[in-house]
Amino acid sequence: MHAVRRSIPHHRWEAVRDRLHPALRQTLAAALTPSTPSLGRVSVVVPCYNVEEYLPDCLDSIIGQKYRDLEVIVVIDGSPDASADIARGYARWDRRVMVIEQPNAGLGAARNTGIRAARGEFIAFVDSDDTLPPKAIATMVSCLSTSGSDFVVGNLERRNEARSWVPLWAQEVHRRDRTGLTLDEFPEVLADVFAWNKLFRRRFFDRAVGSFPEGIRYEDQEPSAKAYSSAAAFDVLHEVVYSWYVRGDGTSITQQKSNIVDLADRLTVMSNVADVLRERASAPVLREWQAKSVGLDLRAYYNEVPRTGEDYWHALASGVRAVTKDMDEHGWGLVSIHDRLLARMVEQGHRDDIRIALRRRSEVGDAWETDLDAQPPQARPLYLDDLQTYRPSASDLALTDVDNRMRIIGFGYEVDGDDLVVSGMAWVPGLDLAGSPSTLEAHLVDETVEGPHTPDSDIVLSVERFEDPTLDELAGWSSPSQAGAGFRVRIDLADLAAALEARHPAVDDVVESHPGWHLELELAVARADGGAPHTWRSPLTSWDRRWTGNDLEVSPLHDGKRVVALHSAARGVHFHLFAPQVTATTARLEGRDLHLVAEATGSDPITEFTISCGKVGLRRSFPAVAVDGRYEATLAVPPLPLGASPVVDHQWGVRAVVGGESLPIVWAGSTGELSSTSPHTGGLRLGVTGPGRVRMLDRKLHATVHRVDVADDLRSFTVTGYAASDVGAQLHLALVSDQGTGVWEPTDVRHDLATGRFDADFALQTQSWGETVAQTTGAYSLRLLHGDGDLDRAVWIPVAPHAVDDVSPRFLHWHRGSDIAFRFTLTSRARALWVNTRSAVPEEDWTRAGQWSVRRGIPALLSSPIEDGVLFSTFGGRSAADSPLALHDELVRRGYPHRLVWEVADGTAVVPEGAETVVIGTREHLRALHTSRHLVANNNFPFYYSKHPDQTYVQTWHGTPLKKIGQHVPAQGLSLSYRDLMSREAKAWDLLLAQNDFATTTLAEALEFEGEVLNVGYPRNDLLSTGADADRDRIRARLGVPQDARLVLYAPTWRDNVRTATGGYAMVNHLELDAVSHAFGAGSVLLVRGHSNTPGLGDATASNVVDVSRYPDITELMLVADVLITDYSSIMFDFASTRRPMLFLTPDLAEYAGTTRGFYLDFADIAPGPLLSSTDEVLRSLTGLPQLETTYADRYDSFRTTFAPRDDGRAAARVVDAVWGR
């Protein structure tokens, strides 16, 4: 089979393979690659219900396991979709797959069906919307084979469309490999109660577990408790063996915490597990489980208390009391501080305080301030003084080992001559280092020593400490500040090598499992009473890879040996002594020729050098030439074959044959020395991996960053690098937003085809609808675009290893211009250039700690004299528009003599000429917000706003509501923080504007406003009555559309239940834009306006489709639009003033009206145009507009008369008379 594969050209093999069914493709792949030897058959049970979207990926991951001796039992649990057909397709091409179909009975019953059919020596479970890493089963089988334990528990990751991550609790439980454990030895494992990241010996499973509960959720927990408490031994692995998919639509049964049935099932299962542990486990184990139950398990349910009813509250309180009835003080101490306080509030009935605590945590984070003088030390969460009735006891606030731990983040690792310098920050949450005399020491600790250490197994190193405001950003802590938590440890490499060699022999291969030395830090804080200091000690386990990437530098060899550093979450930074068998003293890449000079440590000569790239099946060998005791060769690296992916890195291994054995070649110098002799200027790049093994990466379409220069005026920067020759003359570089909100194109690219060098200029300001504004704030990766410019296929551009210091110093500050701040870092995997931008808030004020400090000045502002002037806000500073803009313009027209100021979120907001701006979060903003005589907003000010006693606050709101708003929105539709914020805001308003009689009543009720409602028309719609042809011409020119084109405005509202992969609200688009573009031709233009809560379309799909989601003022769009297409947006009430036709694209009408939001009005009865459900219907309606206008004329007139009776062009004047004329 291997010979057949090698006889087929690579690109043809790829084309044939891609047309095969995935199961057959895996069978062929298995025949061509070595598999893990069988240690016994593994039965994998996969229950399926409504998973057609996810099942192929799941089954691909199972049948693609390196461990081939499997039986895969797919149980179709009455699934109404195509899951059964998909599963049968796999069974057809892979005899290991068995499909069983049964009526729907639930997850537990489906698993039990699979158990009865299983015949393997081992059994595992996989949920059908999840996947397994390729070596998952092989890793677990191998572990059990070695340990002899009853079952093994692997680590897990959670993933969504945007990213994957290991939960914090899993990082703790799976910090390192542990074998032969019992539950008494490691009760913390009870946090991991899932069936699917475990492999059981079948005989043990049948004896200890037997089956899963049926007809209930959380059916994993009781079987897991039985397994843990019955096992003679079990193993826990650090390696991730399971990828748990978090559905974006929230349809998974584990994502429905507000459902009282879900809560009841959870509490029932907790009771059942308690019975198991009381019968089979010790008291300390039961105590650990109780802590886990009231903390980790019920945390999500505490969060639902403000959104649920009395029955939910009483069930939760009863359940908490049942769990905690016999918990002692030590048991409560095992619960983290915030979970403990919430559980106590539930237990004691303080429901309102739960709401306060949750809201304040969402606003200021989870910080607390530590009182070290208390006995024991106590935490004072920042929300503590806001609580109304709950008065926590000293034991409730006690800091225990769960929270009172030192956290260390490393972010710098560099070889500096003969020294190694490690830098980072070390801090204890809640501890005020600035106000507490303290010392910090570093220790190199021999990991093999058990018990007390001696000076030769615990080497004390001096530490340089430093202060920097960026440390508060890394800590993410509101109070106290951690700006003084920085450290640098300088380690003499020769001394470290000697210490390593004295206790551990050098090895010729370094792997994670080898014993070595690791780095720990110890912080000591003096006691006020002069007693023994408070101390904390911890290894450096966390690493911020934005400054180093994944690979740590290698240091030069000394006497043929190298100190090698590895980093893992389990052991932190740990060091080993490495003695390679073959070293390269020269490694230089020129074009595709690699010049090598190497030597072997033993007596056998090097006979040849080899290079191989397994991904494309290429291997070459070259004879070694002996020269003065060393061996030389020039290795000609063949080009990648035609069918090799141009956007994927292909790795070439470089090895030497010594005494008939193929050995890796290790670079003798440092990473920096290798990079300087072979800079990354082409698609083939020379580098090292692991302890310094030489390797090459090869990619046809490739570019590398070598430096970044920032202009003196902070208005631009230049990226300099090299592109591979295959890129060609059309070098297309761009910074791509991580939110999919757009592409930041360079203003100029200079590309020298002869050398490959490029210089790309990026401006920090851009043109937006004819205005100069800052670039959109966010995060951007530098990418090489090719072909059709598809961003998903774009190549991430890495920073060359030797250039990392120039591009992204080990510790980095923001560059701050007048309207934007920016900085450069690396991505951890690709080491690609990453550019962050944000508002130009000063660095010391930008962090959570800085904001907390600034806000402490609010009480003084509230007692200071009021200042004449007006502060305006539109949608939290995202623009200057809507009714606030109309009122601003009216005040300017009347010659208002005082300050007119706009709050802006960042430099992208366009404000009227002559107006002042204050950036939200700055001290200037805080002063304007709390001392301006008048405030005008169309939504809300930040949560920390408090009203000055002499202030007048005019709330214009932003539309007549068709859909439910404010306190009328279903509980799950709005965040708790926003709901409470609006309730507090309404108490500060002096005047609320309404467009009509209906809105007057509805807005006041929904927003809980008890003051005066001014019903004199909507100022934002004045332009629709007063706009002239000159205004229309100006706006069309600004949009860049022909003056004679028909403009169709599509403006859908947002959906509470439609989210992006990163959790934000997604753009709603029910129009097939390509079809619309084709139908429109050159005579019409579609303007697409996303809601202010959504990101918009991004790049337009055609010349006659324009994304106007970020156009400053939607009123101008309405003025020029000939037709409006919308859905449930309040724009319909405004557009009625134009008397132009409206179409309503509402394919989700039943869902939106029923469960998503709900309506105040009977939409079908009042809509002044047709309700449509497809693009075809929209296009037909646009063709027949004259007839539609006639059909809907009477309803349209009634609609306008009812909902826009006072929109006559003079609303702003009437409001100014009412407010400023008082």
Helices and strands as residue ranges (DSSP letters): H 2-7, H 10-18, H 22-32, E 42-48, H 55-63, E 70-77, H 83-93, E 97-102, H 107-117, E 122-125, H 136-147, E 151-159, E 164-165, H 168-173, E 178-181, G 187-191, E 198-201, H 202-208, H 221-230, E 234-245, G 253-255, H 260-280, H 283-292, I 293-297, H 299-302, G 305-307, H 310-324, H 329-333, H 337-348, H 351-364, E 368-371, E 378-381, G 384-386, H 394-397, E 407-416, E 419-427, G 433-435, E 438-446, E 458-461, E 463-466, H 470-475, E 486-492, H 493-503, E 517-525, E 534-539, E 542-543, E 562-568, E 572-578, E 582-590, E 593-600, E 606-613, E 618-623, E 625-627, E 630-636, E 650-658, E 661-664, E 666-667, H 671-677, E 684-689, E 693-698, E 703-710, E 716-723, G 725-727, E 732-737, E 743-744, E 748-751, E 757-763, E 765-768, E 771-774, E 778-785, G 791-793, E 795-796, G 801-803, H 804-807, E 815-816, E 821-826, E 833-838, H 843-846, H 848-855, H 858-862, E 867-873, G 875-877, H 882-893, E 899-904, E 916-919, H 923-931, E 932-937, E 952-955, G 966-968, G 971-973, H 976-988, E 991-993, H 997-1006, E 1012-1014, G 1019-1021, H 1022-1026, H 1029-1039, E 1046-1051, H 1073-1080, E 1084-1088, E 1105-1107, H 1114-1120, E 1123-1126, H 1131-1135, G 1136-1138, E 1142-1145, H 1149-1151, I 1152-1156, H 1163-1166, E 1171-1172, H 1175-1183, H 1185-1191, H 1193-1203, H 1211-1220
